[in-house]
Amino acid sequence: MTETMTADMPQSSRSDALLAVRDLRVSFPSEAGRVDAVGGVSFDLQPGRTLGVVGESGSGKSVTSLAIMGLLDDAASVHGSIKLGGRELLGLDDHAMSKIRGKDISMVFQDPLSTLTPVFTIGDQLVEALTTHSTMGRRQAAERAVELLRLVGIPQPESRLKSFPHEFSGGMRQRVVIAIAIANNPKVIIADEPTTALDVTIQAQILQVLKRAQEETGAAVIMITHDMGVVASVADDVVVMYAGRPVEHASVDDVFATPRMPYTIGLLAAIPRADRRDPQSLVPIQGNPPILINLPDQCQFADRCPIAIDACRGKVPELVAVLNSPNDDNGERRDQESGHQVACIRAGEIEGCGTIDGRPIFPVPEIASSDLARVPRGERKPVLAVDNLVKEFPLMKGAVLKRRVGTVYAVNGVSFDIREGETMAIVGESGCGKTTALLEIMELAPQRGSDIRIDGRSMTGLSKREITAVRRDLQIVFQDPMGSLNPRSTVFDLIAEPMRAFRYSSDEVETRIEELMDLVGLNSEHSDRFPAAFSGGQRQRIGIARALATNPKLIVLDEPVSALDVSIQAGVINLLEELKAKLGISFLFVAHDLSVVRHIADRIGVMYLGKFVEYGEVDAVFEDPQHPYTAALLSAIPLPDPVKERTRERILLTGDLPSPIDNSPGCRFASRCQLYQSLEPDRQARCRNETPTLSGVEDLHVNACHWR
């Protein structure tokens, strides 16, 4: 049974607050002891405003939201106060909360597919949400459901009411979840990582839908996310959480312009920026968040903080008001109240640019540049060359007697090369063929009409033994580090596996593993441990060490940092840059995070439905996107800068994706193209009937658009 207790707080809620949370504390029992998941969260949420809640995994963001919704497990112990419109929610039973959830307060969860019931139509689920909290009949509710689908941008809403969730794309499912959340004009909407698994173009559309829903209902929004760019885009105020506690609370402008908590400063320094031509090295936060069991009475960030002193370990610092200009004209601190609150005893010493006495709290690590970077690209040897890469899948029909009814053109004529010491990135929306292209390259068995050359040697017609020998030069690192490592093998055996396959001696294996663990920043004394004993970033380093084991010339990276927190991600990105500089290794990189791509890549191919629509040097593509699709992708990247986010112009794509089984002539992007809609009819006819080819400055910047 959930234990609840309302604390008497000295600080009263603001009279205009829709939601007032005071000293919220949540703990769970475990075999190892009590888990203090949330420890002392307080905030006010006003009508029409958005509160961003950020922090690493395990910081207590989602548990806070579930406590507000009354959705925690019965074993949870909840203390504090949660008032919605002056009414205390803690202490209400599930029957009373069910009348509030969905009506006065609603939630948008991270995974829309698990949120929606797969055996009921979209219309049934919308109608249920409406009739549960109102007296309207099913016909009226169905009419309102159509209005809601139209409001969130679902095309042909009348017919889509009869569709099931699996018949929608990820972005459309999230739109449906938002429609359900706003169905009863709630006062508060909680969005828990609503865009994490979505492409940047779909993410921009979802954020726009949430903004429109907020304007329509006048609701206050709590946006829980790890993406600081999303926070800069939508939030009015920000709470930064660490180890279950808020460590900084201020307006979005103050948090980004003058962060005063070392943890916040570290988070911002770890973010790759898509708007920087010559990005400096990222600044990882060393160490890992503490395990939330029997926490000591001290600043929980002290063990990772570069400026921690003995006093930091004396007690847990309170969240207190500070000034963004801490000194007056006489150099004495002013103690008047400020809206900027920080839980750090040294906050008054920290300058607005994240320094103390002019020295940065988190110094930027130096990464040596590669000698190959000074060699002109044309003089470097191609490590991988791909000509007219094609991958087709038969589309079959029939349960017993199957027959082929079409072909899925997953990869449709892609060509590129990667030189020594170079990183090539392939980007595009989900389903464009990025990962299929990687797997086809790794298969080393090109379909007819295609050619793959490794270190100048064609893979066409090679025997299995010859292909096995080539695999020594080509390795891969997968997206999910835990899923790609055998949990029953030690780190030593995991890294040794490829070397044993190529008959390395035992002495060579042992010496090489020690070298590799040191190279990727792991303690070689821990090689006898299992993957579960390591953090996510450390597991990804193990995967990279295994890929390096055979001294490959090229490593394929399939979303290698997308599953990591931003502070851990920075360390892995820096590691990849160090490896490229030290070893002269080349990378083929696939990612949906274009900020990471701008930071790490030398060249980029923008892929749409199996083809490159733009290709060239990364700076040329980012600074002068020539294809309308590339321009839309880049405009959708959230920047961790509230000023830029409020003033930039976004291109929101509309229309439906064409079918991947349609290989008829014409531009595949025309149905969604913002440029196409402004063309004269004769020019539109050319887009529909003639397939554009890549043109421009060869080897520098080319695009596949008739009018660019």
N, C-alpha and C positions, 0 to 999 in steps of 0.2 A: 504494500500500500504506500502511495506517495506521501511523504511527510512534508507538511507545509507549515510555515511560521511567518507571520508578518512582523517585520522589525519596526520599531519606532525610530524613525529617522529624524535628525535635527533639521535637515534641509527639506523644505516643503516643495511640492511640485509647482511648476509655473501654471497659472490659471488657464492659459491657452493651450496647454499640452494635451494632445489627443491620447498619447501613451506616455506614462511616467513610470520608469523602472528605477527602483531604489535598492541598492546593496544586494543585488541578486546573487545568490550562491547556490550552486548545484554540485552535489557529490554522489558518487556511486560506490557501492561495496564491491570489493574484489578479493581474490585469494591473497593478494600481496598487501592489501590494506585499502584504506579509503582513497578513492580517486576524486580529487578536488577539481572537477572539470571547469567550473566557473567560480570565481572568487571575488565578488564585490563589484558587479557591473551596475552603473547608474547612468541614466540619460533621460532627457525629455524629447519628445517628438511632436513637432507642431504640424498643423494642417498644411498640406501642399508642399512640404519640405521632404528632402531625401537625406537619410543618414547612411553613410557608408561605413561598413564594419569590415576591417581588414586585419590580416595576420596570417601566420604560417598554419599549416595543418596541425590540429590539436590545440589551437589557441583558445578554443571555446566559442567560436563564432556560431556554429550550427546548434550547439547545445543551448546557447542563449535564445536562439529563435524558437527552438522546440519547447523550451520552458515557457516562453511567452504564449505559444499556441496551446499549451497544455497537452503536449504529445509525448512527454517523456515516459519512460518505463516506470511501472509501479515501484520498482526498487529505488528509484531516484529520490534523494532528499533535497527538497527545494526550500530555501529560506529567502526572506526579503519581501519586496512589495512590487506588484505589477498592477498598475491602475490604467484602465481603458475608459476614458471619459469620466474619470473620478470613481469608477467602480472597481473594487479590488477583485482581481482574477484568481490570485492564489487562494486556495481553499475551496474553490468551486469544484463540484464533482463533474464527471465526464458528461453527464446528461445536461448540466447547465452550460458547460463549455461548448457542447455540440450546437447549442443555439447561437453561440457567439461566433464560432469558427465558420467561415464561409459567408457570414453576413456582415459582422462588424470588423472582423479581422480575417484576412485570407493569406495564403502562402503559395508561392511559386517555387517548386522544388527543382533540384539540379537536373534530374533525369526525367524527362517528360514521358518516356515510354513506360517506366515503372509507376509513374503517377496516374496514368490513365488505365482504366480497366480494359484489357484486350478483347473481351467477349461482348462488350456493349459498343454501340455506335457512338460517334462523336455527339450526335444529336441527343441520344438518350442521356448521356452524361451531362450535357449542358442543361437539358430540361430538368433533370434531377436536382442539379444545383439551384435552379430557379424555384421549383415548386416546394423544395424542402423548407425554404425560408420565406415563402410568400403564399398568398391565397390564389394566385393566378392559375388558370386551368392549363391543360397540356397544349391546347392550340395557341393560346396567348404566349405560353412559354416557348413554343417552337418558333413563333414569329420573333420573339426577343432573342432567341438563339441565333437566328439568321442575322439579326442586327449586330450581335456581338462578334460573330465570325467576320462579318464585313468590316467592323471596326478594327479588328486586329489584322486585317489584310489577307484573309483567306479568299482566294478567287472562287467564283461560282458557289457561294455559301449555301444556296438552297439545295443543290445536289450533294454537297460535301457533308451535309448533316447525316446522310445515310452511310458514310464511309466509316471504316474501323480504324483504330490508331495505327496499325501496321501499314495502312495505305497512304500515310502521310510521311513526309520527310522529317528529319529531326527538328528543323526550324519551324515547320508548320505545326508539329506536335506541341512545341513550346508555345506557339501562338494560341493554340487551343487551350492549353493550361492557363495562360494569361486571361483568356476569355472567361474561363470558369472562375478564376480568381476575382474578376471585376464584375461578375454577373449581378451581384446584389449591392453594387455601389458601396464597397466596404470603406471604413474609415482608415484602416491601416492595411498595407500590402507588404508582406515580407518576401523578398526575392533571394533565395539561397543559391548562389552560384548559377544564375539562370542562363548564362551564356558560355560556361566553361567548355562544353564539348562541341561548340558550334564554330563554323568558319567565320572569318572576320566580317564578310559581307552579311551573313545571316545574323551575326552578333549585332551589327549596326542596326539591322531591321528590328530585332527584338528589343533593343534599347529604345528605339524610336516608338515601338508599340507600347512599351511600358510608360514612356513619357506621355503618349497620347491618352493612355488609360488613366494616368494620374490627373491629367487635365480634365478629362471627362467626369471623373468621380470626385475630384478634389481630395483624394486620399493622400496620406503621408506614406512614405516608402522607406523600408529598411533594406538596403542593398548589401548583401553579404558576398564578398568576393576576395580573391587573392590578386586580382588584376588591378594594379594602381592606375592604369590608364582608364579603365571603366569607372573607377571612383572619381577621377578627375573630370570625366565626361558628365556624370549624372548627379553627383553628391553635392549637397549644400554644407553638410558637416561630416566629420570623420571621427570614428573611434578606432584607434589602433590597439589590438589585443595581443597579449603575449602570456603564455602559460596560464590562461584562464582569467587574466586580469586586464582591465584597460590601462594602458601605459601612456596614452596621449589622446586628447579629445579637444578638437578645435574646428574652426571653419575650414573648408577645403582649401581656400587660398593660403591660410596660415600653415597648414600641415605641409603643403608642397613648397611654399616659399621660405618658411622659417621653421623647419622641424626642430624640436628642442629635446627630444628623447633619442638617445643613441640608437635604439632599435629602429625607430622610424627613419633616421638618417641612413642607417645601413640598408634598409629595404629599398629606399629610393636610389641609393648608389649601386644597388645590384641589378637594376632594371636596364636592359638594353633599349636604346632609343632608335626609332626608325627615322627620326628627323635630324640625325647627325651624320655628316659625311665621313669624318675621321673620328670614329668613336674611340674613346680611351678604354683601357681594360676595365672590366666590371669588378666590383668590390664585393666579394662574398663575405657573409658573416660566418666566422669560424665557429665550429662546434655545432651542437644540436640542442633543440629545446629540451627542457628537463622533463622527466617522467613525473606525472602529476600525482604522485603518491608520497605522503608524508613529507611535503615540501618544507624546507627550512624557513625560518622567519628572517628572510633577507630579500633583496632585489633578485628576482629569478633570472634576470638577464646578466647578472654580475659575472658569471663564469664565461660569458661570450663577449663582454663589453671591454673595449680597448682602454677605457678611461676609468674602470672600476677602482675604488679605493677601499680601505678596510671598513670605513663607515657604511659602505653599500651592503655589507654583510651583517650589519647590526640589526636591521629590522626591515620589513616590507615598506617601501616608500609609499606615502599617500599621494593620490592624484590631487595636486594643488595648482592654483592659478599662477601663471607667470606672465611676464610682459614680453612682447616680441622685441621691444627696445629696452632691455633690462636696466640700463643705466640712465640716470638723469644728467643734467648739465654738469653737476659737481662730481660725477662718477659714483654716486651712491645709489644703491638699489631702491627702487620705489616699490611699495608693497600694496598698491591699490589693486582692486579686483580686475581680472582680465578674463575673457572668454576662452583663453588658451590654457588648457590644463595638462600638466605633465607629471608623471610619477618617476622623478629622478632627482636625487639630492644635488646633482651638479648642473641642473638645467639652467640655473642663473649664470653659469660660466660659459655656456655654449652660445656661440655667435650664430647669427641667422644663416650663415652659409655652411653650417656644420663643422665649425672649427673651434678650437680653444687656443687662445693666444696666437691666432693666425695659423695654427697647425691643424690639418684635417684629422678628425676623429678616426676615420677609416681611410688610411693612405691608399692611394691607387697602386696596385701591384704592377711592377714592371715586367713585361714579357718581351724577351728579345725577338727582334724581327728576323725572319728567315733570309738566309743568303740568296735563296732562289727568288725572293721577292724583288731583288735588284736585277734579275735577269729578264730581258724582254720575253713576253709570253711566246712569241714565235720561235724563240731559240730553245725553249724547253720541250722536252720529249713528251709526247702524248702517253699518258698512263692508261686511259680508257677512251676508245672512240666508238661511238654508236651511230650506225647509218640506217635510216629508214626502219627504226624499231617498230614492229607490229605485234600485237597480241590480240587475237580474236577468240571469242568463246561461242560455241553453238548454242542457239536458243531452241530448246526442245519443248514439245507439247505431247501430252498423252500419258496416261497412267500405266498402261500395259504395253501398247504398241506405240512407242515413241517415234516421233518424226521431227525433223528439223524445220522450224518455221521462220528462222531468221538468224542473224549473227550480231553479237554484241562486239562493237569495235572499241575495246578497252584502251588500247594504245594504237594510234593510227598514223604512223609515219614520223617518228621523232628522231632527230639527229643532233648530236652534240659531241664534244670531246672535252676531256679533262687533262690538263698538263701537270707536270711534277710540281708539288708544293702548292696546289690550287684547290680551292673549295668551290664546288658547283652545287647550287641549290635548285630544287624543283619545287614550285609552289602552285597553289590552286585550291579550289574548293573540294570538299569531299566528293569522291566519285569521278574526279577528272582523270584518273589513271596514274597518279604519282606512284603509289605503292606497287601497283601492277608493273610499272616500268622497272622499279627496283628489283622486284622478284624475277622478272624476265632476264634482267642483267645477271642476277645471281645464279639463275638456272644455267646460264652459259650454253643455251641451246636455242639460238634464234630461229624464228619461223622463216619460212621461205620468203626471200626478198629482203630479209634483214641481215645485218652483219654487226657483230660485236668483236672488237679487237682489244685485247689486253696486252699492254706493253708492245704494241705493234703486231701481235700475232692474232690472226683471225680464229674465231671459235667454230666456224662452219666446218663440219666434216671431221672434227676431232673425235678420237676414241674416248671411252670412259676413263682409261688410265691417263691419257693426256689431259683431259679436263680436270681430273683430280689433282694433277701436278700444278695446273694453273690456279687452282683454288688457294694455293699457298699465298698468292699475291692479292687475293680479293677476300675480304672479311666483312662482317656485318655486325652492327650494334642495334638492338631492337628497342622499341618504345618502352616496354614494361620491363624494368630490370629484374623484378622478382619472377615474372612469368618466363623469362628467358634463362634463368639459372635453376638447375636441379636442386631443390631444397635439401635433398639427402646426400649431396656431395659437399665436401669441404672446398674452401676457396682454392687450395692447392690443386685438388683434382680438377676443378672447373677450368682453371687457367692451363693446366697441363694437358687437357684433353686434345686440343688441336696439335700440340707438339708430339704427343704420343701417336697420333694418326699419321704423322710424317716421320715417325721412327727416330725421334731425338733420343739420345742416351739419357739414363737416369741422372747423371751428373749435369748434363746440359740443361735438363728440365729444372732441376733444383736451383742452379745458378740463374737461369733465365727468369724464373718466377720471382726470386728475390729482387732482381733488377726491375722487373715490370711493376711489382707492388710499390717499390720506391718511386718509380717513374710516374705512376698515377696518383701518388700521394697517400698510399696506404701503408700501414705498419706490417712489415714482412713477418713479424712474430705472430700475427693474427691469421696466418694462412691455414691453420688447422681448424678455424671456426667455420660454421655453416652460414649461408646467406641470411638467415633470419636474425643473426646477431648484428647485422649491419643496417645502417640507415639507407633510405632510398638513394641518396647521392652516392654513398659508398658502394652500394650494389651496382650502380651504373658505372662507377670506376672499375669495379671487378669485370663487368662486361667489356669495357674498353681494353683492360689489360689482356683479357682472353683474345680479343680481336687482334691485338698487337703481337701475340705470342709468336707467330710465324714470320715476323718482319714483312708484312704485306706492303704493297705499293699503294693500294687504295682501300679505304674503309668506307662502307656504305652505312649511313646513319639514318634510321627511320624514326623520326620524331624522338630523338634521344633525350630531350629535356622537358617534354610536354607534361610528364607526370610528376615533375619535381617542383617544390616551392621555389620562389624567385631567388631566395638567398642561396639555396643549394644549387639551383640552375646556374648561377653566376660562376660558381667554382668549377662546374663541369665544362662550361663554355670556355673559361680561361684555360682549363686543362687541354682542350682540343686545340686551342691556339698555340699553346706551348709545344704540343706534340708536332704540329705542323712546322713550327720554327726549328725544333731540335732535330727531327727525323726527316724533314722534307717530304712527309707523307701527304697524300691527296685524299680529299673527302668528297663523297657524293651525298648530299644532305637533303632530306625531305622534311618539311615542317609546315605547320599552318600558322605559326607565329612569325609574322613578317618582320617584327622588330629584331628577333633573334637572327633571322636571315640577313638583314642589313648589317648586323654586327659581325657575323662570322664569314659570310660568303664573299667570293671574288667575282663570281658570275652567277647569273640567275636565269632560269627558264620558267616562264609563266605558262601553265598548262590549262587547257579548257577542252573538255570532252575528248581526251586522247591526243590532242595536238598542242604544240607550242604556238602561242599567239604573240609572244614577245620573248626575246632572248638577247642577252648581252651582258656587259659589265654591270655590276650591281649598282654602282653610283649613277651610271647613265640611265638605268631603268628607273631607279627611285626618284631621281631629280627631274627626269623628263619622260614620264610614262606616255607612250605613244598609242598603244591600243586601248580602246575604251574600257575593256575588261580590267586591264592592269590599273588604269586610273581609278576605277571603282574599288579594287582591292586595296590600293594604297590609301585612298581617302577614308576607308573604314578602319584603319589601324588606330586604336585608342592611344593617345599620347599622354604620358604622365605629367601633364602641364595644364591646369585648369584654364589659364588664359588662352592658350592655343586651342583647347577643346571648345571653348565658347565662341571663338571667332572663325574657325575653319569651316569650310564648306564640304559636306559629304555628298557622295553620289550613291543613292539608294537604288539598287537594282530591282526592277519589277519584271513581271512576266514569268513564264514557266521554262524550265530546262527542256530542250528538245530531247527526243529519245536517243539513247546510245546505239540503238539498232538502225537508225536512219543515217545512211552514208551518202545521201543524195547531194548534188552540188549546191554550193551556197555557203555563206558565212553561218556557222553554227550559233554564233552569239547574237545574231540579228534580233531574235525574239525578246532579248533583254537589254539591247544596246541603247544607251541614252543618245548616242550620236545618230543612230539609224532613225530615231523618231523625229529628228530635225531635218532630215534630208528631203530633197525633191523626189517625186515619184520615180523618175528615171534612174536616179542614183540608188534608191531603195531596191529597184528591180535588179540592179547589178549585185547588190548584197545578197539577195535571195537566190540568184541563179548562178553566180560565179564564185567558186571557192578561192579565197585570197591566199596568197603564198607569202612566205617571209621575204621581206625586202628591206633595204636600208644599207647601213655601213657594215659590211661583212666582218665578223669577228669582234665587232664593237657594240652594235645595237641594231637589231632588226625587229620588225613587227609584221603581223599578218592582218592588215586592215587596208581596204581599198582607198581610204580617204585620209590616211595619215602618212 
